[in-house]
Amino acid sequence: MHIWYIWQPEKDKQTPIVKHMNTSALIMIIVSFSVVTFMTIYYFAKVLRTPPKDPKHDSYLDT
Amino acid sequence: MSNKESWGSRIGLILAMAGNAVGLGNFLRFPVQAIQNGGGAFIIPYLVCFLLMGIPLLYVEWAMGRFGGKTGNHSTPFILNSMDKRKLWKYVGVFGIFTNLAVAGYYCYIESWTLSYIYHSIVGSFQSMDQTQVAGFFESYVDISGSGSGIHFEALFFWIICIFINTWILSKGLSDGVEKTSKIGMPLLILFGIILAIKGITLQAGSENAILDGTVGLNYLWTPDFDSIWNFKVWLAAAGQIFFTLALGMGSIHCYASYIKANDDIALNSQSAGWMNEFVEVVLGSSILIPIAIGYLGIDTVVEMTKTGGLGLGFKTLPYLFQQWGPWLAAIAGIMWFSLLFFAGITSSLAMGTPWIGFLQDEFKWKRENAAWSFGIIILILGLPTVLFFNEGVFDEYDYWAGTVSLVVFALFEIILFSWIFGIEKGWKEIIQSADIKVPNFFKFVIKYITPLLLALVFIGSLPDIWNTIKHTQTKHEIAIIQNPDLIQTEIADIKQGLLKNVSDSDIFNAENIMKTDKFNKDEKAAIFTVREKVDLYERYTNSEFAKNKANTIAKLEKTMLYKNISRPFLIIVLVLIAYMVYLAARKRQANTNS
């Protein structure tokens, strides 16, 4: 299940600390973070790219 | 109408709306909810609820707000009334003002803790404190008469400062106050969040006294327990989280959206603000608190600590853990963490002030400044019981009735109004009018059928909890076991014969690293913690020292019930007073129409 193991310079040599992540956890992280980050950037970029409907009479004060 | 305010820029509007949604819950509530409800699998019901309830309600609330704004209405009583002329809706809309005032009453108090903790991080108050001392600092901080730092009534002082800051910003107006604050606060919040998340995830076991890597915490939080998806309570928790995180059912979104011009988009704006909140919650919210806490305290301890929510971890533990990074880095991390929470808090509390101000400006022609100061005075009066009687449970009572039940009730009414009374055809036209994106037709069906159904389920699912809260079931049970601790032994025996019938006593009481082992299933793990907790409780309640104070403890719990009972009519009086003001405003409008 574990996709990587990295030995750490741990304090107690009797109980070595292993850096590991479950595959399923990693998949959940990658999928969730990617979806949420992509959608946030996608919509925000779309806001930035969308020109005012009527630049001469823009309804916002300073856009 | 005298209320001619508007947003200064589109980015400002989106950041203010995102700031309204992003609150302390993104960092303190979400990760704890995820841990308690299936870990990584929690994201599945969470995102489904976001899709079927969050996004539709965002569309609905933004559309209702802009629709009301077209006729000069900036508070929910008259926004709702502009959609249907029946009197009922005016009074349903009262919830949209009441909730904001009542929540602001206690929310500003938490916000003031963050302000105080920024100060203490700067002056190094937590240096050389151990974990118990840092926890004790918080306990004595919220106990108004005492003081963790030697400053008497410090909590009151910072609370008043916090209310003053909120009021002052609100008095500056929508564009010069709220929007400017959001333009500064939100980017800083995201920046601080990213820095702390990187630090949390890259925590190395063995360095800076950490016992585990930061990734262990992330791994624990995100490891999915797919069985939990079939549990109704997990869905209820996910729906609840979506509600709180997006500030749905409060009336603040309606109010902000009512200042958008008639020909401006709401579809893209609402999605941009909503997803920004999700980024902060899912990505940043899961990468700071739990990875750092588990890195230093281990999984079992953190699981124990999260049983009482995330506030304890955020305020009682993190300041101590930051100290492990050395004095300079500890100060910087403390400032960043509590500033991040402060910005999350203030951008939300400002949104809570706007509906009341809009109401006074629209209906009673108050000047913005006066309306803002009246908001300050009201939350000072309304919040005072939560500050003075925090330990008596008044704070929790406000949070439950105003910050939980009211939201669901209001959202249920508003979706019925929008979809079935105003009509989904007209409603849909409102949503897609001037839209800068194509809104999928799928949401038309969802808004009409699925979202109301889900909201009804959330409400019905909450009824047992509402009943238990009214009856003080938990507190009464606690009193019963203090009076007769043998009841605890009976409960322990029941658990042992039930969930733990295959687990030896030796494992129940002595096993270590329970959450990491495959020796027990998840129900057994939870039961082991419960038994240990009950054994601790039994030992405490049968202790001879405790016996001397038994009567006092029971009296304290009874006092808690009394204070909670008093706070309920207090909240009802506030609700009725706002309803009376709405009645007066309606009469005034009628008189103006007739003349």
Boltz contact constraints between the chains, C-beta under 6 A:
constraints:
  - contact:
      token1: [A, 8]
      token2: [B, 205]
      max_distance: 6.0
  - contact:
      token1: [A, 8]
      token2: [B, 206]
      max_distance: 6.0
  - contact:
      token1: [A, 9]
      token2: [B, 206]
      max_distance: 6.0
  - contact:
      token1: [A, 10]
      token2: [B, 205]
      max_distance: 6.0
  - contact:
      token1: [A, 10]
      token2: [B, 206]
      max_distance: 6.0
  - contact:
      token1: [A, 11]
      token2: [B, 206]
      max_distance: 6.0
  - contact:
      token1: [A, 17]
      token2: [B, 205]
      max_distance: 6.0
  - contact:
      token1: [A, 19]
      token2: [B, 213]
      max_distance: 6.0
  - contact:
      token1: [A, 19]
      token2: [B, 215]
      max_distance: 6.0
  - contact:
      token1: [A, 21]
      token2: [B, 215]
      max_distance: 6.0
  - contact:
      token1: [A, 21]
      token2: [B, 219]
      max_distance: 6.0
  - contact:
      token1: [A, 22]
      token2: [B, 219]
      max_distance: 6.0
  - contact:
      token1: [A, 22]
      token2: [B, 223]
      max_distance: 6.0
  - contact:
      token1: [A, 24]
      token2: [B, 224]
      max_distance: 6.0
  - contact:
      token1: [A, 25]
      token2: [B, 40]
      max_distance: 6.0
  - contact:
      token1: [A, 25]
      token2: [B, 219]
      max_distance: 6.0
  - contact:
      token1: [A, 25]
      token2: [B, 222]
      max_distance: 6.0
  - contact:
      token1: [A, 25]
      token2: [B, 223]
      max_distance: 6.0
  - contact:
      token1: [A, 28]
      token2: [B, 40]
      max_distance: 6.0
  - contact:
      token1: [A, 28]
      token2: [B, 222]
      max_distance: 6.0
  - contact:
      token1: [A, 28]
      token2: [B, 224]
      max_distance: 6.0
  - contact:
      token1: [A, 29]
      token2: [B, 222]
      max_distance: 6.0
  - contact:
      token1: [A, 32]
      token2: [B, 43]
      max_distance: 6.0
  - contact:
      token1: [A, 32]
      token2: [B, 282]
      max_distance: 6.0
  - contact:
      token1: [A, 33]
      token2: [B, 283]
      max_distance: 6.0
  - contact:
      token1: [A, 36]
      token2: [B, 278]
      max_distance: 6.0
  - contact:
      token1: [A, 36]
      token2: [B, 279]
      max_distance: 6.0
  - contact:
      token1: [A, 36]
      token2: [B, 282]
      max_distance: 6.0
  - contact:
      token1: [A, 36]
      token2: [B, 283]
      max_distance: 6.0
  - contact:
      token1: [A, 39]
      token2: [B, 275]
      max_distance: 6.0
  - contact:
      token1: [A, 40]
      token2: [B, 275]
      max_distance: 6.0
  - contact:
      token1: [A, 40]
      token2: [B, 276]
      max_distance: 6.0
  - contact:
      token1: [A, 40]
      token2: [B, 279]
      max_distance: 6.0
  - contact:
      token1: [A, 43]
      token2: [B, 271]
      max_distance: 6.0
  - contact:
      token1: [A, 43]
      token2: [B, 272]
      max_distance: 6.0
  - contact:
      token1: [A, 43]
      token2: [B, 275]
      max_distance: 6.0
  - contact:
      token1: [A, 44]
      token2: [B, 272]
      max_distance: 6.0
  - contact:
      token1: [A, 46]
      token2: [B, 268]
      max_distance: 6.0
  - contact:
      token1: [A, 47]
      token2: [B, 272]
      max_distance: 6.0
  - contact:
      token1: [A, 50]
      token2: [B, 436]
      max_distance: 6.0
  - contact:
      token1: [A, 59]
      token2: [B, 261]
      max_distance: 6.0
  - contact:
      token1: [A, 59]
      token2: [B, 264]
      max_distance: 6.0
  - contact:
      token1: [A, 60]
      token2: [B, 7]
      max_distance: 6.0
  - contact:
      token1: [A, 60]
      token2: [B, 9]
      max_distance: 6.0
  - contact:
      token1: [A, 60]
      token2: [B, 10]
      max_distance: 6.0
  - contact:
      token1: [A, 61]
      token2: [B, 8]
      max_distance: 6.0
  - contact:
      token1: [A, 62]
      token2: [B, 8]
      max_distance: 6.0
  - contact:
      token1: [A, 62]
      token2: [B, 9]
      max_distance: 6.0
  - contact:
      token1: [A, 63]
      token2: [B, 9]
      max_distance: 6.0
  - contact:
      token1: [A, 63]
      token2: [B, 10]
      max_distance: 6.0
